[in-house]
């Protein structure tokens, strides 16, 4: 799981799982570009890990094109791209989710992957190597009620991962996903509806190992899947969920 001489981009890397992944990749030796819509958060994590940062709205084509230019300037070739940026809606009946919330979820959780492919995959194909990691969710495998459109976006990401893997395999580019269960991130309260001891206990009762996912858990899984130790693994959506999907 040595990533020395590797370069990586982590979107949504300024907090939560993204920050955990950025830290782990850097610890394994990669030079990491932390991309986040929150410039201050991205700068803080980049400074902590000795990386670089960029303020990026991942659902805007011009912003992702700009990220490609920044990466070329700061990193040179990009070996690893982690599509971690994501949002959800509050637990709500499917018909009551606003159109604006639906559009935002699909833009951040799905269109961002499309834009990454447009701006970064051609160089990986030309070079004949690369590793792409999509941060999906157990919600795409075992959906919870009242999170229907978030669930759907993560199911899309899992299918996109498999499709990308099949198409890019002949070019030496691997594509995998990880499926976290909810964890100590800024989205936790949104998943539960309210962050109370009672709601936490109810949520934890569905996880056989009895704890939430942590940024460190995601970082460990991401480092493995993006390293040469996983050179024969592509198209996998790895559940890092304490048994939630059993």
C-alpha positions as a Markdown table, in Angstrom:
| # | Residue | x | y | z |
|---|---|---|---|---|
| 1 | Unk | 0.0 | 0.0 | 0.0 |
| 2 | Unk | 3.0 | 2.3 | -0.7 |
| 3 | Unk | 1.9 | 5.4 | -2.6 |
| 4 | Unk | 5.3 | 7.0 | -2.9 |
| 5 | Unk | 5.7 | 8.9 | -6.2 |
| 6 | Unk | 1.9 | 8.9 | -6.7 |
| 7 | Unk | -0.3 | 12.0 | -7.0 |
| 8 | Unk | -3.9 | 12.2 | -5.9 |
| 9 | Unk | -6.9 | 14.5 | -5.9 |
| 10 | Unk | -9.6 | 14.1 | -3.2 |
| 11 | Unk | -12.8 | 16.1 | -3.7 |
| 12 | Unk | -14.7 | 17.2 | -0.6 |
| 13 | Unk | -11.4 | 16.7 | 1.1 |
| 14 | Unk | -11.8 | 19.5 | 3.6 |
| 15 | Unk | -13.8 | 17.6 | 6.1 |
| 16 | Unk | -15.3 | 14.2 | 7.1 |
| 17 | Unk | -14.5 | 11.1 | 5.1 |
| 18 | Unk | -12.7 | 13.2 | 2.4 |
| 19 | Unk | -10.3 | 14.6 | 5.0 |
| 20 | Unk | -9.7 | 11.1 | 6.3 |
| 21 | Unk | -8.9 | 9.8 | 2.8 |
| 22 | Unk | -6.6 | 12.7 | 2.1 |
| 23 | Unk | -4.7 | 12.1 | 5.3 |
| 24 | Unk | -4.3 | 8.4 | 4.6 |
| 25 | Unk | -3.2 | 8.8 | 1.1 |
| 26 | Unk | -0.6 | 11.4 | 2.2 |
| 27 | Unk | 0.6 | 9.1 | 5.0 |
| 28 | Unk | 1.1 | 6.4 | 2.4 |
| 29 | Unk | 3.4 | 8.7 | 0.5 |
| 30 | Unk | 1.1 | 10.4 | -2.1 |
| 31 | Unk | 1.2 | 14.0 | -3.0 |
| 32 | Unk | -2.4 | 15.1 | -2.4 |
| 33 | Unk | -4.4 | 18.0 | -3.8 |
| 34 | Unk | -7.4 | 18.7 | -1.5 |
| 35 | Unk | -10.3 | 20.0 | -3.4 |
| 36 | Unk | -13.3 | 21.4 | -1.6 |
| 37 | Unk | -16.0 | 24.1 | -2.2 |
| 38 | Unk | -14.9 | 25.5 | 1.2 |
| 39 | Unk | -11.5 | 27.0 | 0.4 |
| 40 | Unk | -10.5 | 27.5 | 4.0 |
| 41 | Unk | -11.2 | 23.9 | 4.9 |
| 42 | Unk | -9.3 | 22.6 | 1.9 |
| 43 | Unk | -6.3 | 24.9 | 2.8 |
| 44 | Unk | -6.3 | 23.6 | 6.4 |
| 45 | Unk | -6.2 | 19.9 | 5.5 |
| 46 | Unk | -3.6 | 20.6 | 2.7 |
| 47 | Unk | -1.4 | 22.4 | 5.2 |
| 48 | Unk | -1.8 | 19.6 | 7.7 |
| 49 | Unk | -0.7 | 16.9 | 5.3 |
| 50 | Unk | 1.8 | 18.8 | 3.3 |
| 51 | Unk | -0.3 | 18.9 | 0.2 |
| 52 | Unk | -1.9 | 21.5 | -2.1 |
| 53 | Unk | -5.5 | 22.7 | -2.3 |
| 54 | Unk | -8.1 | 24.2 | -4.6 |
| 55 | Unk | -11.5 | 25.7 | -4.1 |
| 56 | Unk | -13.8 | 23.7 | -6.5 |
| 57 | Unk | -17.5 | 23.4 | -7.0 |
| 58 | Unk | -17.5 | 19.8 | -8.4 |
| 59 | Unk | -20.8 | 20.2 | -10.3 |
| 60 | Unk | -19.7 | 23.1 | -12.4 |
| 61 | Unk | -17.9 | 22.2 | -15.7 |
| 62 | Unk | -15.7 | 25.3 | -15.7 |
| 63 | Unk | -14.6 | 24.6 | -12.1 |
| 64 | Unk | -13.6 | 21.0 | -12.9 |
| 65 | Unk | -11.8 | 22.2 | -16.0 |
| 66 | Unk | -10.0 | 24.7 | -13.8 |
| 67 | Unk | -9.1 | 21.9 | -11.4 |
| 68 | Unk | -7.5 | 19.9 | -14.2 |
| 69 | Unk | -5.3 | 22.9 | -15.0 |
| 70 | Unk | -4.4 | 23.4 | -11.4 |
| 71 | Unk | -3.6 | 19.7 | -11.0 |
| 72 | Unk | -1.4 | 19.8 | -14.1 |
| 73 | Unk | 0.5 | 22.8 | -12.6 |
| 74 | Unk | 0.7 | 21.5 | -9.0 |
| 75 | Unk | 0.9 | 17.7 | -9.5 |
| 76 | Unk | 1.8 | 17.0 | -13.1 |
| 77 | Unk | 0.1 | 13.7 | -13.9 |
| 78 | Unk | -2.8 | 12.6 | -11.7 |
| 79 | Unk | -2.5 | 8.9 | -10.6 |
| 80 | Unk | -5.5 | 8.8 | -8.2 |
| 81 | Unk | -8.8 | 10.6 | -8.3 |
| 82 | Unk | -11.2 | 10.2 | -5.4 |
| 83 | Unk | -14.8 | 11.4 | -6.0 |
| 84 | Unk | -15.8 | 12.0 | -2.4 |
| 85 | Unk | -17.8 | 15.2 | -2.5 |
| 86 | Unk | -21.5 | 14.5 | -1.7 |
| 87 | Unk | -24.6 | 15.9 | -0.1 |
| 88 | Unk | -28.0 | 14.6 | 1.0 |
| 89 | Unk | -31.4 | 15.9 | 1.8 |
| 90 | Unk | -33.1 | 15.7 | 5.2 |
| 91 | Unk | -35.2 | 12.6 | 5.9 |
| 92 | Unk | -38.4 | 13.5 | 3.9 |
| 93 | Unk | -41.2 | 11.8 | 2.1 |
| 94 | Unk | -40.0 | 11.4 | -1.5 |
| 95 | Unk | -42.8 | 13.6 | -2.9 |
| 96 | Unk | -41.9 | 16.4 | -0.5 |
| 97 | Unk | -38.3 | 16.9 | -1.4 |
| 98 | Unk | -38.0 | 20.1 | -3.3 |
| 99 | Unk | -36.9 | 20.2 | -6.9 |
| 100 | Unk | -34.0 | 22.4 | -6.0 |
| 101 | Unk | -32.8 | 19.9 | -3.4 |
| 102 | Unk | -33.2 | 17.0 | -5.9 |
| 103 | Unk | -31.2 | 18.9 | -8.6 |
| 104 | Unk | -28.5 | 19.8 | -6.1 |
| 105 | Unk | -28.1 | 16.2 | -4.9 |
| 106 | Unk | -27.9 | 14.9 | -8.5 |
| 107 | Unk | -25.4 | 17.6 | -9.5 |
| 108 | Unk | -23.0 | 17.0 | -6.6 |
| 109 | Unk | -23.4 | 13.2 | -6.3 |
| 110 | Unk | -23.6 | 12.2 | -9.9 |
| 111 | Unk | -22.8 | 15.0 | -12.4 |
| 112 | Unk | -19.5 | 15.5 | -10.5 |
| 113 | Unk | -18.4 | 12.0 | -11.5 |
| 114 | Unk | -19.3 | 12.7 | -15.2 |
| 115 | Unk | -17.3 | 15.9 | -15.1 |
| 116 | Unk | -14.3 | 14.2 | -13.5 |
| 117 | Unk | -14.4 | 11.7 | -16.4 |
| 118 | Unk | -14.5 | 14.4 | -19.0 |
| 119 | Unk | -11.5 | 16.3 | -17.6 |
| 120 | Unk | -9.3 | 13.6 | -16.1 |
| 121 | Unk | -10.0 | 10.2 | -17.8 |
| 122 | Unk | -8.4 | 11.1 | -21.2 |
| 123 | Unk | -5.0 | 11.7 | -19.7 |
| 124 | Unk | -5.2 | 8.4 | -17.7 |
| 125 | Unk | -6.2 | 6.5 | -20.8 |
| 126 | Unk | -3.4 | 8.1 | -22.8 |
| 127 | Unk | -0.9 | 7.2 | -20.0 |
| 128 | Unk | -2.3 | 3.6 | -19.6 |
| 129 | Unk | -2.7 | 3.8 | -15.8 |
| 130 | Unk | -4.8 | 5.4 | -13.1 |
| 131 | Unk | -7.0 | 4.6 | -10.1 |
| 132 | Unk | -10.4 | 6.2 | -9.6 |
| 133 | Unk | -12.3 | 5.8 | -6.3 |
| 134 | Unk | -16.0 | 6.8 | -6.0 |
| 135 | Unk | -17.3 | 7.2 | -2.4 |
| 136 | Unk | -20.8 | 5.8 | -2.7 |
| 137 | Unk | -22.8 | 4.6 | 0.3 |
| 138 | Unk | -24.6 | 1.7 | 1.9 |
| 139 | Unk | -27.7 | 3.7 | 0.9 |
| 140 | Unk | -27.1 | 2.5 | -2.6 |
| 141 | Unk | -27.3 | -1.1 | -1.5 |
| 142 | Unk | -29.7 | -1.2 | 1.4 |
| 143 | Unk | -31.8 | 2.0 | 1.1 |
| 144 | Unk | -33.3 | 3.7 | 4.2 |
| 145 | Unk | -36.8 | 5.2 | 3.9 |
| 146 | Unk | -37.3 | 8.9 | 3.5 |
| 147 | Unk | -33.9 | 9.3 | 1.9 |
| 148 | Unk | -35.0 | 8.1 | -1.5 |
| 149 | Unk | -33.3 | 10.6 | -3.8 |
| 150 | Unk | -30.0 | 10.4 | -1.9 |
| 151 | Unk | -30.3 | 6.6 | -2.0 |
| 152 | Unk | -30.9 | 6.8 | -5.8 |
| 153 | Unk | -27.8 | 9.0 | -6.4 |
| 154 | Unk | -25.6 | 6.5 | -4.5 |
| 155 | Unk | -27.1 | 3.6 | -6.4 |
| 156 | Unk | -26.2 | 5.5 | -9.6 |
| 157 | Unk | -22.7 | 5.9 | -8.4 |
| 158 | Unk | -22.3 | 2.2 | -7.8 |
| 159 | Unk | -23.5 | 1.3 | -11.2 |
| 160 | Unk | -21.4 | 4.1 | -12.7 |
| 161 | Unk | -18.4 | 2.6 | -11.0 |
| 162 | Unk | -18.9 | -0.8 | -12.5 |
| 163 | Unk | -19.6 | 0.6 | -16.0 |
| 164 | Unk | -16.5 | 2.8 | -15.8 |
| 165 | Unk | -14.4 | -0.1 | -14.7 |
| 166 | Unk | -15.4 | -2.3 | -17.6 |
| 167 | Unk | -14.9 | 0.5 | -20.2 |
| 168 | Unk | -11.5 | 1.7 | -18.8 |
| 169 | Unk | -9.9 | -1.7 | -18.0 |
| 170 | Unk | -8.4 | -2.1 | -21.4 |
| 171 | Unk | -6.6 | 1.2 | -20.8 |
| 172 | Unk | -5.1 | 0.1 | -17.5 |
| 173 | Unk | -7.4 | 2.4 | -15.4 |
| 174 | Unk | -9.1 | 0.8 | -12.4 |
| 175 | Unk | -12.3 | 2.1 | -10.9 |
| 176 | Unk | -13.7 | 1.1 | -7.5 |
| 177 | Unk | -16.1 | 2.4 | -4.9 |
| 178 | Unk | -16.4 | 2.3 | -1.1 |
| 179 | Unk | -19.8 | 2.1 | 0.6 |
| 180 | Unk | -19.6 | 3.8 | 4.1 |
| 181 | Unk | -22.3 | 3.6 | 6.6 |
| 182 | Unk | -23.0 | 6.9 | 8.3 |
| 183 | Unk | -20.2 | 8.3 | 10.4 |
| 184 | Unk | -19.0 | 11.2 | 12.4 |
| 185 | Unk | -19.1 | 13.7 | 9.5 |
| 186 | Unk | -21.0 | 16.9 | 8.8 |
| 187 | Unk | -23.7 | 14.8 | 7.1 |
| 188 | Unk | -24.5 | 12.6 | 10.2 |
| 189 | Unk | -27.3 | 14.9 | 11.6 |
| 190 | Unk | -28.8 | 15.2 | 8.1 |
| 191 | Unk | -29.1 | 11.4 | 7.8 |
| 192 | Unk | -30.7 | 11.0 | 11.2 |
| 193 | Unk | -32.9 | 14.0 | 11.0 |
| 194 | Unk | -31.8 | 15.1 | 14.4 |
| 195 | Unk | -28.6 | 14.4 | 16.4 |
| 196 | Unk | -29.9 | 13.1 | 19.8 |
| 197 | Unk | -28.7 | 10.2 | 22.0 |
| 198 | Unk | -31.9 | 8.4 | 21.2 |
| 199 | Unk | -31.5 | 8.7 | 17.4 |
| 200 | Unk | -27.8 | 7.7 | 17.6 |
| 201 | Unk | -28.7 | 4.6 | 19.6 |
| 202 | Unk | -31.4 | 3.7 | 17.1 |
| 203 | Unk | -29.0 | 4.1 | 14.2 |
| 204 | Unk | -26.2 | 2.2 | 15.8 |
| 205 | Unk | -28.6 | -0.7 | 16.5 |
| 206 | Unk | -28.6 | -1.4 | 12.7 |
| 207 | Unk | -24.8 | -1.8 | 12.6 |
| 208 | Unk | -23.6 | -5.2 | 13.8 |
| 209 | Unk | -20.1 | -3.9 | 14.9 |
| 210 | Unk | -21.9 | -1.3 | 16.9 |
| 211 | Unk | -20.1 | 1.9 | 15.8 |
| 212 | Unk | -20.2 | 4.5 | 13.1 |
| 213 | Unk | -17.8 | 4.7 | 10.3 |
| 214 | Unk | -14.8 | 6.9 | 10.9 |
| 215 | Unk | -12.7 | 9.0 | 8.4 |
| 216 | Unk | -9.8 | 6.7 | 9.3 |
| 217 | Unk | -11.8 | 3.6 | 8.2 |
| 218 | Unk | -12.5 | 5.3 | 4.9 |
| 219 | Unk | -8.9 | 6.3 | 4.5 |
| 220 | Unk | -7.6 | 2.8 | 5.1 |
| 221 | Unk | -10.0 | 1.3 | 2.6 |
| 222 | Unk | -9.3 | 4.0 | 0.0 |
| 223 | Unk | -5.5 | 3.6 | 0.4 |
| 224 | Unk | -5.8 | -0.1 | -0.3 |
| 225 | Unk | -8.0 | 0.2 | -3.3 |
| 226 | Unk | -5.9 | 3.0 | -4.9 |
| 227 | Unk | -2.6 | 1.2 | -4.3 |
| 228 | Unk | -0.8 | -1.4 | -6.4 |
| 229 | Unk | -1.8 | -3.9 | -3.7 |
| 230 | Unk | -5.2 | -3.9 | -5.3 |
| 231 | Unk | -3.9 | -4.1 | -8.9 |
| 232 | Unk | -6.3 | -7.0 | -9.7 |
| 233 | Unk | -9.4 | -5.3 | -8.2 |
| 234 | Unk | -11.7 | -3.1 | -10.4 |
| 235 | Unk | -15.5 | -2.6 | -10.4 |
| 236 | Unk | -15.8 | -3.4 | -6.7 |
| 237 | Unk | -18.1 | -1.5 | -4.4 |
| 238 | Unk | -16.5 | -2.3 | -1.0 |
| 239 | Unk | -18.9 | -2.1 | 2.0 |
| 240 | Unk | -17.0 | -0.4 | 4.9 |
| 241 | Unk | -20.0 | -0.5 | 7.1 |
| 242 | Unk | -19.5 | -2.7 | 10.2 |
| 243 | Unk | -21.9 | -5.3 | 8.7 |
| 244 | Unk | -24.8 | -2.9 | 8.0 |
| 245 | Unk | -25.6 | -4.5 | 4.7 |
| 246 | Unk | -25.6 | -8.1 | 5.8 |
